[in-house]
């Protein structure tokens, strides 16, 4: 996984932005279960999506083509985006206040 991320890194060692187009490319090249997804509410009440790649130290937000963090006004929009664009994720978690609701891939 680290090699894939390094090979696709443009410029001075910065990882590429996680735009919808980049997620499609990752989906075609990554194996199932190599990243987790978290849908989380911001203090302002918007919803964001973050991906945590296997072997990487931190979560990375999904961004717009301009490089800003992508936000949704409602949780359904964020979950729908995750379903459509992160189907190979090993886990999907929605954090609402102190609750964590999620889908974990069956390991059997």
SULSUL-V578902 format. One record per residue. N is the residue number from 0. RES is the residue in one small letter. SS is DSSP state (alpha for helix, beta for strand, coil for the rest). PHI is phi in radians with two decimals (* if undefined). OMEGA is omega in degrees with one decimal (NA if undefined). Layout:
BEGIN
<<N | RES | SS | PHI | OMEGA> <N | RES | SS | PHI | OMEGA>>
END
This chain:
BEGIN
<<0 | x | coil | * | -178.5> <1 | x | alpha | -1.07 | 179.2> <2 | x | alpha | -1.12 | 177.9> <3 | x | alpha | -1.06 | -179.5> <4 | x | alpha | -1.10 | -178.4> <5 | x | alpha | -1.19 | -178.0> <6 | x | alpha | -1.15 | -177.6> <7 | x | coil | -1.63 | -175.3> <8 | x | coil | -1.39 | 176.4> <9 | x | coil | -1.47 | 171.1> <10 | x | coil | 1.32 | -168.7> <11 | x | coil | -1.43 | 174.1> <12 | x | coil | 1.30 | 178.5> <13 | x | coil | -1.45 | 177.4> <14 | x | coil | -1.16 | -179.3> <15 | x | coil | -1.14 | 177.2> <16 | x | coil | -1.19 | -179.8> <17 | x | beta | -1.54 | 176.6> <18 | x | coil | -1.53 | 179.2> <19 | x | alpha | -1.02 | 178.7> <20 | x | alpha | -1.10 | 179.5> <21 | x | alpha | -1.20 | 176.7> <22 | x | alpha | -1.08 | 177.4> <23 | x | alpha | -1.10 | 178.4> <24 | x | alpha | -1.14 | 177.9> <25 | x | alpha | -1.09 | 179.9> <26 | x | alpha | -1.03 | -179.9> <27 | x | alpha | -1.36 | -174.3> <28 | x | alpha | -1.92 | -177.7> <29 | x | coil | -1.58 | 174.0> <30 | x | coil | -1.40 | 178.2> <31 | x | coil | -1.10 | 173.4> <32 | x | coil | 1.42 | -178.7> <33 | x | coil | -1.67 | 177.1> <34 | x | beta | -2.70 | 176.6> <35 | x | beta | -2.02 | -177.2> <36 | x | beta | -2.16 | 174.4> <37 | x | beta | -2.20 | 173.0> <38 | x | beta | -1.75 | -170.8> <39 | x | beta | -2.44 | 179.0> <40 | x | beta | -1.51 | 176.5> <41 | x | coil | -1.46 | 176.2> <42 | x | coil | -1.01 | 179.7> <43 | x | coil | -1.44 | 177.6> <44 | x | coil | 1.69 | 176.5> <45 | x | coil | -1.52 | -179.4> <46 | x | beta | -2.06 | 179.2> <47 | x | beta | -2.16 | 175.3> <48 | x | beta | -2.18 | 177.9> <49 | x | beta | -2.18 | 177.3> <50 | x | beta | -1.99 | 176.1> <51 | x | beta | -2.07 | -178.5> <52 | x | beta | -1.49 | 177.8> <53 | x | coil | -1.00 | 178.6> <54 | x | coil | 1.47 | 178.7> <55 | x | coil | -1.79 | -173.3> <56 | x | coil | -1.30 | -173.8> <57 | x | coil | -2.41 | 174.7> <58 | x | coil | -1.28 | 177.6> <59 | x | beta | -2.19 | -178.3> <60 | x | beta | -1.36 | 169.2> <61 | x | beta | -1.27 | -176.2> <62 | x | beta | -2.11 | 173.3> <63 | x | coil | -1.43 | 178.0> <64 | x | coil | -1.07 | 178.4> <65 | x | coil | -1.40 | 178.5> <66 | x | coil | 1.71 | 177.8> <67 | x | coil | -1.48 | 177.7> <68 | x | beta | -1.10 | 178.5> <69 | x | coil | -1.31 | 178.2> <70 | x | coil | -2.27 | 176.9> <71 | x | beta | -2.12 | 179.3> <72 | x | coil | -1.34 | 179.6> <73 | x | coil | -2.31 | -175.4> <74 | x | alpha | -1.16 | -179.6> <75 | x | alpha | -1.08 | 177.8> <76 | x | alpha | -1.09 | 179.6> <77 | x | alpha | -1.17 | 179.4> <78 | x | alpha | -1.14 | 178.4> <79 | x | alpha | -1.07 | 177.2> <80 | x | alpha | -1.04 | 179.8> <81 | x | alpha | -1.08 | 178.9> <82 | x | alpha | -1.08 | -176.3> <83 | x | alpha | -1.34 | -171.1> <84 | x | alpha | -2.03 | -176.7> <85 | x | coil | -2.27 | -176.0> <86 | x | coil | -1.11 | -178.5> <87 | x | coil | -1.63 | -179.0> <88 | x | coil | -1.10 | 179.0> <89 | x | coil | -1.31 | 178.4> <90 | x | beta | -2.66 | 174.6> <91 | x | beta | -2.34 | -177.0> <92 | x | beta | -2.19 | 173.4> <93 | x | beta | -1.93 | -179.6> <94 | x | beta | -1.75 | 179.4> <95 | x | beta | -2.22 | -175.6> <96 | x | coil | 1.02 | 178.0> <97 | x | coil | -1.55 | -178.3> <98 | x | beta | -1.65 | 171.4> <99 | x | beta | -2.20 | 179.1> <100 | x | beta | -1.95 | -175.2> <101 | x | beta | -2.74 | 172.9> <102 | x | beta | -2.04 | 177.2> <103 | x | beta | -2.09 | -179.0> <104 | x | coil | -1.08 | 176.9> <105 | x | coil | -1.16 | -174.6> <106 | x | coil | -1.56 | -176.7> <107 | x | coil | -1.17 | NA>>
END
